[in-house]
């Protein structure tokens, strides 16, 4: 693996910025159009661009039915379910607070590795898991953890927790798929198969083409989601992993909720309370501890 160059650093910072921006763009878009329609058009643009890039770099894909099934599993978890939970959740939850909930994903992945794959759980990792759990609880309940016992947690918060679970499933499946596909092929195949599922669902509920009331703000948000938040950001992130390794590249993802909170305040005038921000800080600290195993010192994993 090569050293982190200024060009790679800039691309990873922009990737984190774009992914933070997807929370703002998603919240704008779902207030003007159906979440299923928004998701379908998002991945239409993303699959179109990624497909062109894949053909230019690797040629036309010739995947078997078995390989398509693997890609469809990626599309089902990381595109279809993730975006259904993500966009319907944003109808109820502020962009910044939603991003703080989903910042919990790396800790869920560490828990899944420990529970299902028997990977070691060091004391530092365990502390990180506990801190992130407490932080996530503060964010979800707006600083009143007892609300979860009295059923006062909203529908949107549960949907965003579903987003986290679906991305964990996508991550575990992608580990297996990475043995058979390049990062670009895997991303394109997941986007294409997920787009087909989202489009079928949007056609079934009649929302795919009912976009007459969508303004330029809604359409620009959808294009941002597809072009910058998906096609470009995923390509740059995959390139960074190939050049500097997963550990160094993943460290930048901790900036995503930070950018989401800042952009939500700047563009949507969102105001997040001190308890929620404290919970978000605990989540990020927990993620930091959870993702610093002893092997991370090599930074070449």
Buried (B, 14 or more C-beta within 10 A) or exposed (E): BEEBEEEBBEBBEBBBBBBBBBBBBBBBBBEBBBBBBBBBBBBBBBBBBBBEBBEEEEEEBEBEEEBBEBBBBBBBBBBBBBBBBBBBBBBBBBBBBBBBBBBBBBBBBBBBBBEEEEEEBEEEBBBBBBBBBBBBBBBBBBBBBEBEEEEEBBEBBBBBBBBBBBBBBBBBBBEEBEEEBBBBBBBBBBBBBBBBBBBEBBBEEEBBEEBEEBEEEBBEBBBBBBBBBBBBBBBBBBBBBBBBBBBBBBBBBBBBBBBBBBBBBEBBEBEBEEBBBBBBBBBBBBBBBBBBBEEBEEBEE
